[in-house]
């Protein structure tokens, strides 16, 4: 393809420039050779050749498979402490007459490793064993070099070469750089797979060989003519201005037509930020936050809320049961007895109750909480009067997953206690959530039924795409709930789907988008609080 040399030269990266100036037509270029010759960091050679290939300045000549070796964890131990053969010889040279188990214990090596190393050294005539199975040096002193057999130097040389390659730009030791003797030794030391028990891992890589094209040679000549070396400064820093290091240096030309790099600032997940903003708003209104475990008992999840056991009213909470342990050890008193009495005959609440035998074993069954109201119930025995409490609570129900339902979801749960608390207090809170938190334009309140509140109210909002849907339920706790848990003043309570509020506030059309793994969609979400 035709290449505009002058235009191309102006836009070359320093890495490309250095490659073009370092080689001539006919040279065979590989990533490894370029990185080694020019001192590039690992990966820079691949970048430079890829860019040059895209510009038509280098072209692929051939490709094949090359073999490389890298140190394993065991190889690094050998490099630092010596191979088992080296360590055994060093020990025997200092302290002769040890048996193999004693050598293994002294060197902290496995018996099989010591046995294998001794077998190899014995075959080479370096070590021997007497009649009492004591290990002795078999080589005469004149055949030792610095106290070691000359033949073991090859393994040490390979370890040193691999360590040097690992620290250098190439990162691995190329088979092409080894002598025939070193290759033969490496064949016995390296493994392709399962190399944890070998000092070297063999890695086969496809190697592409490039060569400069005619256009590449012309570009190299143009670079040399213009005095461009690839060492030009690309960024002028405050330190360079302060020290004067910029003086006498050449700078890269800057192409103002190149689009800037995309900057992606870090920020909170929009839904997580929305939840934190709701917490901040409620805390600023004087609410105290409550929280609790995901696993609850039937007692607190339903019985304390005056939901009758084995009754159809419980069908709205299709819960997940815990397999192990199946039940809690005990329920706190006097709340267990108070709630049981309220169910059976009303107890001291002024009610006639549900008129059935309360099952004290069933009430200990463990489940994943199905509603946040469980925490409102647990807060009542310790609540201050007057008082305001809230929580943002994760709940679990066996449900059909769709745009407005999930099997696990968040609720914002709260209670307000006081002598003057009434339905008007509750409606004011619901309006704040619907208009200010969810950002709804249309709101309506619908009479509802819950076993634990009277009167009961559902709040609905209108979504521009999904239409009307329920945010949640609310009401004034019944005396069977409050009196059984030691509270004698009116309590307004609500449990609203905060996921659905976020659906409206963040401009989404499907609850599942709140938990999307699509990072681009998450970045585009807006926060409104």
C-alpha positions in Angstrom: 0.0 0.0 0.0 1.1 3.6 -0.6 2.5 5.3 2.4 2.9 9.1 2.9 6.4 8.9 4.4 6.5 12.5 5.7 3.1 12.4 7.3 3.8 9.0 8.8 7.2 10.1 10.2 5.6 13.0 12.1 3.2 10.7 13.9 5.6 7.9 14.9 5.9 6.9 18.5 9.4 6.9 20.0 9.3 3.1 20.2 8.6 2.8 16.5 11.3 5.4 15.7 13.9 3.4 17.7 13.0 0.2 15.9 13.3 1.8 12.4 16.6 3.4 13.2 18.1 0.3 14.8 17.6 -2.1 11.9 17.9 -2.3 8.1 16.3 -4.1 5.3 17.0 -7.9 5.5 17.1 -8.0 9.3 14.8 -10.4 11.0 12.8 -8.8 13.8 11.0 -10.6 16.6 9.5 -9.2 19.7 12.1 -10.9 21.9 15.0 -9.6 19.7 13.7 -6.0 19.7 13.1 -6.0 23.4 16.6 -7.4 24.1 18.5 -5.2 21.6 16.8 -2.0 22.5 16.2 -2.5 26.2 12.5 -2.2 25.9 10.2 -3.2 28.8 8.2 -6.4 28.4 5.4 -5.7 25.9 6.9 -2.7 24.3 8.4 -4.8 21.5 5.0 -6.2 20.6 3.5 -2.7 20.7 6.1 -1.2 18.4 6.0 -4.0 15.8 2.2 -4.1 15.8 2.0 -0.3 15.2 4.7 -0.4 12.5 2.9 -3.3 10.8 -0.4 -1.4 10.8 1.4 1.5 9.1 3.0 -0.7 6.5 6.5 0.0 7.6 7.3 -3.6 8.6 5.7 -6.8 7.3 5.5 -10.4 8.5 8.0 -12.6 6.8 7.3 -15.9 8.5 6.1 -17.4 11.8 7.0 -20.5 13.8 7.2 -21.9 17.3 10.0 -21.0 19.6 10.7 -22.6 23.0 11.4 -20.6 26.2 12.1 -21.6 29.8 11.1 -19.8 33.0 11.9 -20.5 36.6 9.2 -22.2 38.7 8.9 -21.6 42.5 11.1 -24.6 43.0 13.6 -23.2 40.5 13.9 -20.0 42.6 14.5 -22.1 45.7 17.3 -23.9 43.9 18.7 -20.6 42.7 18.8 -19.3 46.3 19.7 -22.4 48.3 21.2 -24.7 45.6 19.8 -27.9 43.9 19.4 -31.0 46.0 22.6 -32.4 44.4 24.6 -29.3 45.3 23.3 -29.2 48.9 23.9 -32.9 49.4 27.5 -32.7 48.1 28.1 -29.6 50.3 26.9 -31.4 53.4 28.8 -34.6 52.7 32.0 -32.7 52.0 31.7 -31.1 55.4 30.2 -34.0 57.3 30.8 -37.4 55.8 29.2 -40.7 57.0 25.6 -39.6 57.2 22.7 -41.9 56.1 20.1 -40.7 53.6 17.3 -40.0 56.2 19.9 -38.0 58.3 20.8 -36.0 55.2 17.1 -35.4 54.4 16.5 -34.2 58.0 19.6 -31.9 58.0 18.7 -30.3 54.7 14.9 -30.3 55.3 14.3 -32.1 52.1 11.8 -34.9 51.3 13.3 -38.4 51.5 12.3 -39.1 47.9 14.1 -35.9 46.7 17.2 -36.9 48.6 17.0 -40.5 47.3 16.6 -39.3 43.7 19.5 -36.9 43.9 21.8 -39.5 45.5 20.9 -42.0 42.8 21.9 -39.5 40.1 25.1 -38.6 41.8 25.9 -42.2 42.5 25.6 -43.0 38.7 28.0 -40.2 37.9 30.5 -41.6 40.4 30.4 -38.6 42.6 28.9 -40.2 45.7 29.0 -43.7 47.1 27.7 -45.7 50.1 29.6 -48.0 52.4 28.4 -51.3 53.9 26.5 -49.5 56.7 24.7 -47.3 54.2 26.7 -44.2 55.0 27.1 -41.7 52.2 30.7 -40.9 51.2 32.3 -38.7 48.6 33.6 -41.0 45.8 35.5 -38.4 43.7 39.1 -37.7 44.5 39.8 -34.2 45.7 41.7 -33.3 42.5 38.5 -33.7 40.5 36.7 -31.1 42.5 36.4 -27.5 41.5 35.9 -25.1 44.4 34.8 -28.1 46.5 32.2 -29.2 43.9 32.2 -31.7 41.0 32.7 -29.9 37.7 29.7 -31.4 36.0 27.2 -29.7 38.4 28.2 -26.3 37.2 25.9 -26.6 34.1 22.7 -26.7 36.3 24.0 -23.7 38.3 24.7 -21.9 35.0 21.1 -22.5 33.7 19.6 -21.3 37.0 21.7 -18.1 36.8 20.8 -17.5 33.2 17.1 -18.0 33.8 17.2 -15.6 36.8 18.9 -13.0 34.7 16.4 -13.4 31.9 13.5 -13.1 34.4 14.9 -9.8 35.7 15.5 -8.5 32.2 13.1 -7.2 29.5 12.6 -10.7 27.9 11.3 -12.3 31.1 12.2 -15.8 30.0 15.2 -17.8 28.8 15.1 -18.6 25.1 16.2 -22.1 23.9 17.9 -20.4 21.0 20.3 -18.7 23.4 21.5 -22.1 24.9 24.5 -24.1 23.8 23.9 -27.8 22.8 25.1 -29.0 26.1 22.8 -26.6 28.0 19.9 -27.7 25.9 20.6 -31.3 26.8 20.7 -30.5 30.5 17.6 -28.3 30.3 15.7 -31.2 28.7 16.1 -33.2 31.9 15.1 -30.2 34.1 12.1 -28.7 32.4 8.4 -29.7 32.1 5.6 -28.3 30.0 2.8 -29.2 32.4 2.7 -30.0 36.0 6.0 -28.2 36.5 5.5 -27.6 40.2 8.1 -30.3 41.0 10.5 -29.1 38.3 12.9 -26.2 38.4 11.9 -25.0 34.9 8.7 -24.6 33.0 8.8 -25.0 29.2 6.7 -22.5 27.3 6.1 -22.8 23.6 5.3 -19.6 21.9 4.4 -18.7 18.3 7.1 -16.4 17.1 6.4 -14.0 14.2 9.4 -12.7 12.2 9.1 -9.3 10.7 11.2 -7.4 8.3 11.4 -3.7 7.2 9.4 -2.9 4.1 10.7 -0.5 1.4 8.5 2.2 3.0 10.0 1.3 6.4 13.5 1.9 5.0 12.4 5.2 3.5 10.9 6.2 6.9 14.1 5.3 8.6 16.1 7.5 6.2 13.6 10.4 6.7 14.0 10.0 10.5 17.8 10.1 10.2 17.6 13.1 7.9 15.3 15.0 10.2 17.6 14.2 13.2 14.8 12.3 15.1 16.2 9.7 17.4 13.3 8.4 19.4 14.7 9.9 22.6 12.8 13.1 22.2 10.9 14.4 25.3 7.1 13.8 25.1 6.0 15.4 28.3 7.3 18.6 29.9 7.0 18.2 33.7 7.3 20.7 36.6 10.4 19.0 37.7 12.1 19.5 34.3 11.1 23.2 34.4 12.5 23.6 37.9 15.8 21.8 37.3 16.3 23.1 33.8 16.7 19.6 32.4 14.6 20.5 29.3 17.3 22.9 28.0 19.1 21.6 24.9 16.7 18.7 24.6 14.5 17.9 21.6 10.7 17.6 22.0 8.3 15.4 20.1 5.9 17.2 17.8 2.3 17.3 19.0 -0.6 16.5 16.7 -3.6 18.6 17.9 -5.9 16.5 15.7 -5.5 13.3 17.6 -8.5 12.8 20.0 -7.5 12.9 23.6 -7.4 9.8 25.8 -10.7 9.0 27.5 -10.6 9.8 31.2 -12.8 7.7 33.4 -12.9 9.2 37.0 -13.6 6.8 39.8 -16.9 7.2 41.6 -19.3 5.2 43.7 -21.8 2.8 42.2 -24.9 4.9 41.6 -27.2 2.5 43.5 -24.8 2.2 46.4 -24.6 6.0 46.4 -28.4 6.2 46.3 -28.7 4.0 49.4 -26.1 6.1 51.3 -28.0 9.3 50.4 -31.2 7.8 51.8 -29.4 6.9 55.0 -27.9 10.4 55.2 -31.3 12.1 54.7 -33.0 10.0 57.4 -30.2 10.5 59.9 -30.5 14.3 59.3 -34.2 14.0 60.2 -33.2 12.6 63.6 -33.7 8.8 62.9 -31.4 6.2 64.4 -30.3 3.4 62.2 -30.9 -0.3 63.1 -29.5 -3.5 61.5 -29.5 -7.2 62.1 -28.6 -10.6 60.8 -29.9 -12.0 57.5 -30.9 -15.2 59.2 -33.9 -14.8 61.6 -36.4 -17.0 63.4 -40.0 -17.4 62.5 -40.7 -15.7 65.8 -39.2 -12.3 64.9 -39.9 -12.6 61.2 -43.7 -13.3 61.7 -44.9 -14.4 65.1 -43.9 -11.2 66.9 -45.8 -9.3 64.1 -49.0 -11.1 65.0 -48.9 -13.2 61.8 -50.7 -16.5 62.8 -48.8 -19.7 62.4 -50.0 -22.0 59.6 -52.4 -19.4 58.3 -53.0 -18.2 54.7 -51.9 -14.7 55.8 -48.4 -16.1 55.8 -48.5 -17.1 52.2 -47.4 -13.6 51.1 -44.0 -14.5 52.6 -42.7 -17.5 50.8 -39.5 -17.8 52.8 -36.2 -19.7 52.4 -35.6 -22.2 55.2 -32.1 -22.9 56.7 -31.1 -26.5 56.5 -28.4 -26.6 59.2 -29.0 -25.7 61.9 -32.7 -25.9 61.4 -33.8 -24.1 64.6 -32.5 -21.5 67.1 -31.6 -22.7 70.5 -34.1 -20.4 72.3 -36.2 -17.3 72.0 -35.8 -14.4 74.4 -38.2 -14.1 77.3 -40.6 -12.5 78.3 -41.2 -11.8 74.6 -41.8 -15.4 73.7 -44.5 -15.9 76.4 -46.1 -12.5 75.7 -46.3 -13.2 71.9 -47.6 -16.7 72.5 -50.3 -15.4 74.8 -51.3 -12.7 72.2 -51.7 -15.4 69.6 -53.6 -17.8 71.8 -56.0 -15.6 73.6 -54.8 -12.0 73.3 -52.8 -12.0 76.5 -52.8 -8.6 78.1 -53.3 -6.7 74.8 -57.1 -6.3 75.0 -57.5 -8.7 72.0 -59.1 -12.1 71.7 -56.0 -13.3 69.7 -56.2 -16.0 67.0 -57.5 -18.8 69.2 -55.0 -21.6 68.4 -52.2 -23.4 70.3 -49.0 -21.5 69.6 -46.2 -23.8 68.5 -43.1 -22.9 70.5 -41.0 -25.3 68.5 -42.1 -24.0 65.1 -41.3 -20.4 66.2 -37.6 -21.3 66.6 -37.3 -22.3 62.9 -34.5 -20.4 61.1 -35.2 -18.6 57.8 -33.8 -15.9 55.6 -35.7 -12.8 56.6 -38.5 -12.1 54.2 -39.3 -8.5 55.4 -37.5 -5.7 57.0 -40.3 -5.3 59.6 -38.5 -8.0 61.6 -36.0 -5.4 62.7 -38.7 -3.0 63.6 -40.1 -5.6 65.9 -36.7 -6.4 67.5 -36.2 -2.7 68.0 -39.4 -2.1 70.0 -38.3 -3.6 73.3 -35.3 -1.2 73.5 -36.8 1.8 71.7 -36.9 5.3 73.3 -40.2 7.1 73.5 -40.5 9.4 71.7 -38.2 7.9 69.1 -37.5 7.4 65.4 -35.7 4.4 63.8 -34.9 3.1 60.3 -32.9 0.5 58.5 -32.0 -0.4 54.9 -32.5 -4.1 55.0 -31.8 -6.9 52.5 -34.7 -9.4 52.3 -35.3 -12.7 50.6 -38.5 -14.2 49.1 -39.1 -17.0 46.6 -40.5 -14.9 43.8 -40.7 -14.6 40.0 -37.9 -12.4 38.8 -39.0 -9.6 36.5 -38.7 -5.9 36.0 -40.2 -5.0 39.4 -39.5 -8.2 41.4 -36.5 -10.0 42.6 -35.7 -13.0 44.9 -33.6 -10.7 47.0 -34.2 -7.0 47.4 -33.7 -4.0 49.7 -36.4 -2.5 51.9 -36.2 0.8 53.8 -37.9 0.0 57.1 -38.8 2.4 59.9 -40.9 3.2 63.0 -41.9 6.4 64.8 -43.0 6.1 68.4 -44.8 8.7 70.4 -48.0 9.8 72.1 -48.9 12.1 69.2 -48.1 9.7 66.4 -51.0 9.0 64.1 -52.0 8.2 60.5 -51.2 11.8 59.5 -47.6 11.3 60.7 -47.3 8.2 58.6 -48.7 9.8 55.4 -46.2 12.6 55.7 -43.3 10.1 55.8 -44.8 8.2 52.8 -45.1 11.4 50.8 -41.4 12.3 51.5 -40.3 8.9 50.2 -42.5 9.0 47.1 -41.8 12.5 46.0 -38.4 13.5 47.4 -36.6 10.2 47.5 -38.1 8.3 44.5 -38.8 11.5 42.6 -42.3 10.4 41.5 -44.7 12.9 40.0 -47.9 10.9 40.7 -48.6 9.2 44.0 -51.6 7.5 45.5 -52.5 5.8 48.8 -54.5 2.5 48.8 -56.1 0.8 51.8 -54.3 -2.4 52.6 -54.3 -5.4 55.0 -51.4 -6.6 57.1 -51.9 -8.7 60.2 -49.7 -6.4 62.3 -51.1 -2.9 61.4 -54.5 -1.2 61.6 -55.1 1.0 59.7 -52.9 -0.2 56.9 -51.8 1.8 53.8 -50.1 0.9 50.6 -48.3 3.7 48.6 -48.2 3.5 44.8 -46.2 5.6 42.3 -46.5 6.0 38.6 -43.4 5.0 36.5 -43.3 6.6 33.0 -42.7 3.2 31.4 -43.9 0.5 33.9 -47.0 2.4 35.0 -48.4 2.2 38.5 -46.6 -0.1 41.0 -46.5 -0.5 44.7 -43.6 0.9 46.7 -44.6 -0.9 49.9 -46.9 -1.2 52.9 -47.3 0.8 56.1 -49.7 1.3 59.0 -50.0 1.8 62.8 -48.8 -1.3 64.7 -51.6 -3.2 66.4 -51.6 -3.5 70.3 -51.0 -7.2 69.9 -47.5 -6.3 68.5 -46.6 -3.3 70.6 -48.0 -4.4 74.0 -46.4 -7.9 73.7 -43.0 -6.2 73.2 -43.3 -3.7 76.0 -44.5 -0.5 74.2 -47.7 1.4 75.2 -47.7 4.3 72.8 -48.8 4.4 69.1 -46.1 3.3 66.6 -46.2 4.2 62.9 -44.3 1.7 60.7 -43.5 1.3 57.0 -41.6 -1.1 54.8 -40.9 0.2 51.4 -39.0 -1.3 48.4 -36.1 1.0 48.1 -35.0 -0.9 44.9 -38.2 0.4 43.3 -37.5 4.0 44.5 -34.1 3.7 42.8 -35.7 2.4 39.7 -37.6 5.7 39.4 -34.9 8.0 40.8 -32.1 6.6 38.5 -34.3 6.6 35.4 -34.3 2.8 34.9 -37.0 0.5 33.6 -35.9 -2.8 35.1 -34.8 -3.7 38.7 -32.1 -6.0 37.3 -30.3 -3.1 35.9 -29.4 -2.0 39.4 -27.2 -5.1 39.7 -25.8 -5.1 36.1 -22.2 -6.2 35.4 -22.2 -3.9 32.3 -19.7 -1.3 33.5 -20.6 1.2 30.8 -24.2 1.2 31.8 -23.2 1.7 35.4 -21.0 4.7 34.4 -23.9 6.3 32.6 -26.3 6.2 35.4 -27.1 9.5 37.1 -27.6 10.2 40.7 -30.3 12.6 41.8 -29.8 13.2 45.5 
